[in-house]
Amino acid sequence: MKLRNQLKAALRSLGKNKMRTFLTMLGIIIGVASVIAMLAIGQGSKESIQKQIANLGTNLLTVFPSASMTGGVRMEAGSSVKLTMDDYKAVSSRCPAVLYSTPTVRTSGQLIAGGQNWRTTVWGVYPDYFNIRNLDIDKGAAFTLNDDRTATKVCVIGQTVNKYLFGEGQDPTGKIIRINKIPFQVIGLIATKGQNAWGQDQDDIVIAPFNTVQVRMMTVAYIQSIMLSATSEKMIPEATDEVTQVLKERHRLGPSEDPDFSIRSQADISSAATATSSILTALLASIASISLLVGGIGIMNIMLVSVTERTREIGIRMGVGARGRDVLLQFLIEALMISLIGGLLGVGLGIVASGVIASIMSWPVTITIQSIVLSFMFSTVIGIFFGWYPARKAASLNPIDALRYE
């Protein structure tokens, strides 16, 4: 029996019970749509997290002081070894894999401008900080190294600070604000940055010259951290090794001794976030795949019913010369057509559902070709797997018994 005739016979058989065929397909349709939608949500979340992490800065590395070690025992956090300006200068001058660098200190400050006030974080940094964090200036300009050397009382503010002190959309450049009663002139407004991956508002910030904050506001001699940018993403491990070697040498630590500082890289954060997102995506896809299995069981059930209903027809076909493999192939084609048509409809429904989720719930959604192909192939395998047994049962019928069946 030619394949074309078998396809026509399968379509004719499925068309005789349109409602039953559609209800059988429904399990596959819902299953495929669910898998595509869940994978789209998971992929969208992963890309959103990666974008937020990339938004933290260019090839970012941050050096923090750690708790000191005494007799092999790590002391409490308050006993941490301080980083110094000499540490920063050694790192910035002796690490070729480092492109930008800045010492950092930060404190909280009560901001007052006219009758308005706002409390936020004040960072003391070098101008390289703007390159490291990919910060663009919307209005005005950033401060310079000369402003830092002279500890000039100037600052750059974020959009949130500007909104609460001067009003949204206002140009704050040239205006005076008081930070913990110390007057600062606003010389620049940072372009909108938005929230980071942890929901923190990156626009709620004041940035001032490092020496101004360290000497005039905090009156300390140490630095809280060193922020660095590697020359490229591939150079992050090499930059980490260089910084580690320089600081261990400065702190008189041997090669086998634990460092009294820690280096956190953007890659570490990205890897952890991506791993978590991948696990959640796999979990969502696994849950959605259950409906595909249920759809497959529905196909097997209906095909078994169909074999029983068409036992006499099978006997007649075998009686006029049809072989067992012809009967097997026909029923297998019917099961496969149910899953293929259901898979195609499910792909369309999954794409529409993903769009609805993105528009109504404002979730990040990304549909990939891989997820569509994977879902469609899975539905095909389901059709073959669950259609095989009923088809095999039909092919193994005894023609004489089948003709006698009522």
BELCORSUL-V488997 format. One record per residue. RES is the residue in three letters. NEAR is the number of other C-alpha atoms within 10 Angstrom. Layout:
# BELCORSUL-V488997
res->(RES	RES)
near->(NEAR	NEAR)
This chain:
# BELCORSUL-V488997
res->(MET	LYS	LEU	ARG	ASN	GLN	LEU	LYS	ALA	ALA	LEU	ARG	SER	LEU	GLY	LYS	ASN	LYS	MET	ARG	THR	PHE	LEU	THR	MET	LEU	GLY	ILE	ILE	ILE	GLY	VAL	ALA	SER	VAL	ILE	ALA	MET	LEU	ALA	ILE	GLY	GLN	GLY	SER	LYS	GLU	SER	ILE	GLN	LYS	GLN	ILE	ALA	ASN	LEU	GLY	THR	ASN	LEU	LEU	THR	VAL	PHE	PRO	SER	ALA	SER	MET	THR	GLY	GLY	VAL	ARG	MET	GLU	ALA	GLY	SER	SER	VAL	LYS	LEU	THR	MET	ASP	ASP	TYR	LYS	ALA	VAL	SER	SER	ARG	CYS	PRO	ALA	VAL	LEU	TYR	SER	THR	PRO	THR	VAL	ARG	THR	SER	GLY	GLN	LEU	ILE	ALA	GLY	GLY	GLN	ASN	TRP	ARG	THR	THR	VAL	TRP	GLY	VAL	TYR	PRO	ASP	TYR	PHE	ASN	ILE	ARG	ASN	LEU	ASP	ILE	ASP	LYS	GLY	ALA	ALA	PHE	THR	LEU	ASN	ASP	ASP	ARG	THR	ALA	THR	LYS	VAL	CYS	VAL	ILE	GLY	GLN	THR	VAL	ASN	LYS	TYR	LEU	PHE	GLY	GLU	GLY	GLN	ASP	PRO	THR	GLY	LYS	ILE	ILE	ARG	ILE	ASN	LYS	ILE	PRO	PHE	GLN	VAL	ILE	GLY	LEU	ILE	ALA	THR	LYS	GLY	GLN	ASN	ALA	TRP	GLY	GLN	ASP	GLN	ASP	ASP	ILE	VAL	ILE	ALA	PRO	PHE	ASN	THR	VAL	GLN	VAL	ARG	MET	MET	THR	VAL	ALA	TYR	ILE	GLN	SER	ILE	MET	LEU	SER	ALA	THR	SER	GLU	LYS	MET	ILE	PRO	GLU	ALA	THR	ASP	GLU	VAL	THR	GLN	VAL	LEU	LYS	GLU	ARG	HIS	ARG	LEU	GLY	PRO	SER	GLU	ASP	PRO	ASP	PHE	SER	ILE	ARG	SER	GLN	ALA	ASP	ILE	SER	SER	ALA	ALA	THR	ALA	THR	SER	SER	ILE	LEU	THR	ALA	LEU	LEU	ALA	SER	ILE	ALA	SER	ILE	SER	LEU	LEU	VAL	GLY	GLY	ILE	GLY	ILE	MET	ASN	ILE	MET	LEU	VAL	SER	VAL	THR	GLU	ARG	THR	ARG	GLU	ILE	GLY	ILE	ARG	MET	GLY	VAL	GLY	ALA	ARG	GLY	ARG	ASP	VAL	LEU	LEU	GLN	PHE	LEU	ILE	GLU	ALA	LEU	MET	ILE	SER	LEU	ILE	GLY	GLY	LEU	LEU	GLY	VAL	GLY	LEU	GLY	ILE	VAL	ALA	SER	GLY	VAL	ILE	ALA	SER	ILE	MET	SER	TRP	PRO	VAL	THR	ILE	THR	ILE	GLN	SER	ILE	VAL	LEU	SER	PHE	MET	PHE	SER	THR	VAL	ILE	GLY	ILE	PHE	PHE	GLY	TRP	TYR	PRO	ALA	ARG	LYS	ALA	ALA	SER	LEU	ASN	PRO	ILE	ASP	ALA	LEU	ARG	TYR	GLU)
near->(13	7	12	9	11	18	16	12	16	21	15	12	15	19	13	10	10	11	11	13	17	16	15	24	26	21	24	36	29	23	30	35	32	28	29	34	29	28	31	27	24	25	23	21	21	24	17	17	20	17	14	19	20	19	18	18	20	20	23	24	26	19	22	20	20	21	20	20	17	8	6	9	9	14	14	11	11	9	13	17	17	18	23	15	13	11	18	22	13	14	24	20	10	13	19	15	22	24	17	21	26	24	27	23	21	21	13	14	18	16	24	19	16	10	7	12	16	17	16	16	14	24	23	27	27	23	21	19	21	18	16	22	18	15	17	15	17	14	16	16	16	23	21	13	14	10	20	21	12	11	18	20	18	22	26	27	24	22	26	22	21	24	16	16	20	18	14	12	9	13	16	23	17	13	12	17	23	16	21	13	12	13	15	19	17	26	20	23	27	24	15	15	18	16	14	17	17	9	9	10	15	16	21	22	20	26	27	29	29	26	26	23	25	24	13	14	18	14	11	12	13	16	21	17	22	24	25	32	28	25	18	14	14	11	16	22	14	16	24	21	14	17	25	19	18	16	20	17	12	13	15	11	14	11	10	6	11	13	21	20	20	15	18	14	19	19	17	11	13	18	12	11	16	18	13	12	19	17	12	19	21	14	15	18	22	15	15	21	24	14	20	29	19	15	28	28	20	19	30	24	15	18	24	19	12	17	19	17	13	16	20	19	16	22	22	16	16	21	15	8	10	15	13	21	14	19	23	20	21	23	28	24	23	25	30	24	20	27	34	22	18	28	30	19	18	29	26	15	19	27	18	14	18	23	20	14	15	17	12	8	9	10	16	20	24	22	20	13	8	11	21	25	13	14	26	25	16	20	30	22	16	25	30	21	17	22	28	21	17	24	28	17	16	27	24	13	17	15	20	13	11	20	17	10	14	8)
